Amino acid sequence: MDKIYSRKRLNLPKLNISIFNKSNVPNKNEIYKILKILIIMLIAIITMNKMIEAITPIMDKQCKTNAKMIATKISNEQATVVMSNYDYDDLCNIIKDSNRKYCNDKCKCNNSK
């Protein structure tokens, strides 16, 4: 039968419940096993911390962008609902003199001379 996944597994040393031998002096092999496990755990914690620090600003920026997008969408929908009650003539009233040079408006368009 062919192997689908053939990566070697990480072999962690097995620890007995009693770390110290009967004379209450730790064995060198047991100390090496404990030290090896602690170093692996320390590397894993530091790696996880750095990954979280790298991802956090990206997630914050994405959340702010999504919030702005939702606010803009709601604002546009409400503006459309309110403006559906008005015509263009209600919004802008232009008065010109007899020479058609003076523009008096309520919608603050450019005054032409």
C-alpha positions as CSV (number, residue, x, y, z in Angstrom):
1,M,0.0,0.0,0.0
2,D,1.3,3.4,-0.9
3,K,1.9,6.1,1.6
4,I,-0.2,9.2,1.1
5,Y,1.4,11.3,3.9
6,S,5.0,10.4,4.7
7,R,6.3,13.3,6.8
8,K,8.3,12.2,9.8
9,R,6.5,13.0,13.0
10,L,8.0,15.0,15.8
11,N,9.1,12.6,18.5
12,L,8.7,14.2,21.9
13,P,10.4,12.4,24.8
14,K,8.1,10.6,27.2
15,L,8.3,11.7,30.8
16,N,7.5,9.5,33.8
17,I,5.3,11.0,36.5
18,S,8.3,10.8,38.9
19,I,10.8,13.1,37.3
20,F,13.4,12.4,40.0
21,N,14.9,9.1,40.8
22,K,14.7,7.5,44.3
23,S,17.7,9.4,45.6
24,N,16.0,12.8,44.8
25,V,18.8,13.7,42.4
26,P,17.6,14.4,38.8
27,N,19.0,12.2,36.1
28,K,20.8,13.9,33.2
29,N,18.5,12.3,30.6
30,E,15.4,13.4,32.5
31,I,16.8,17.0,32.7
32,Y,17.6,16.9,29.0
33,K,14.1,15.7,28.2
34,I,12.5,18.4,30.3
35,L,14.7,21.1,28.8
36,K,13.9,19.9,25.3
37,I,10.2,20.1,25.9
38,L,10.5,23.6,27.5
39,I,12.4,24.9,24.6
40,I,9.9,23.5,22.1
41,M,7.0,25.1,24.1
42,L,8.9,28.4,24.3
43,I,9.5,28.5,20.6
44,A,5.8,27.7,20.0
45,I,4.6,30.4,22.3
46,I,6.9,33.1,20.8
47,T,5.9,32.1,17.2
48,M,2.2,32.3,18.1
49,N,2.7,35.7,19.7
50,K,4.6,37.1,16.7
51,M,1.9,35.8,14.3
52,I,-0.9,37.4,16.4
53,E,1.1,40.7,16.4
54,A,1.5,40.6,12.6
55,I,-2.2,39.8,11.9
56,T,-3.8,42.3,14.4
57,P,-3.2,45.5,12.4
58,I,-4.5,43.8,9.2
59,M,-7.6,42.7,10.9
60,D,-8.2,46.2,12.5
61,K,-7.8,47.9,9.2
62,Q,-10.2,45.5,7.5
63,C,-12.8,46.0,10.3
64,K,-12.6,49.8,10.0
65,T,-12.9,49.5,6.2
66,N,-16.0,47.3,6.5
67,A,-17.6,49.6,9.0
68,K,-17.1,52.6,6.8
69,M,-18.5,50.7,3.8
70,I,-21.6,49.7,5.8
71,A,-22.1,53.3,7.1
72,T,-21.8,54.7,3.5
73,K,-24.3,52.2,2.2
74,I,-26.8,53.1,4.9
75,S,-26.3,56.8,4.4
76,N,-26.8,56.5,0.6
77,E,-29.9,54.5,1.0
78,Q,-31.4,57.0,3.5
79,A,-30.5,59.9,1.2
80,T,-32.2,58.2,-1.7
81,V,-35.4,57.7,0.4
82,V,-35.4,61.4,1.5
83,M,-34.6,62.8,-1.9
84,S,-37.3,60.8,-3.6
85,N,-39.9,63.3,-2.2
86,Y,-38.2,66.2,-4.0
87,D,-37.8,67.4,-7.6
88,Y,-34.9,69.3,-9.1
89,D,-37.1,72.5,-9.1
90,D,-37.5,72.2,-5.4
91,L,-33.7,72.1,-4.9
92,C,-32.5,74.8,-7.1
93,N,-34.1,78.2,-7.9
94,I,-32.1,80.4,-10.4
95,I,-33.1,84.0,-11.0
96,K,-31.4,86.0,-13.8
97,D,-31.7,89.7,-14.7
98,S,-32.8,91.1,-18.0
99,N,-29.2,90.8,-19.5
100,R,-29.0,87.2,-18.2
101,K,-25.7,87.9,-16.5
102,Y,-26.6,87.8,-12.8
103,C,-27.3,84.5,-11.2
104,N,-29.1,84.4,-7.8
105,D,-29.5,80.8,-6.6
106,K,-30.4,78.9,-3.5
107,C,-28.3,75.8,-4.4
108,K,-25.0,77.7,-4.3
109,C,-24.1,77.0,-7.9
110,N,-21.4,79.1,-9.5
111,N,-22.3,82.7,-10.0
112,S,-21.8,83.6,-13.7
113,K,-21.1,87.2,-14.8
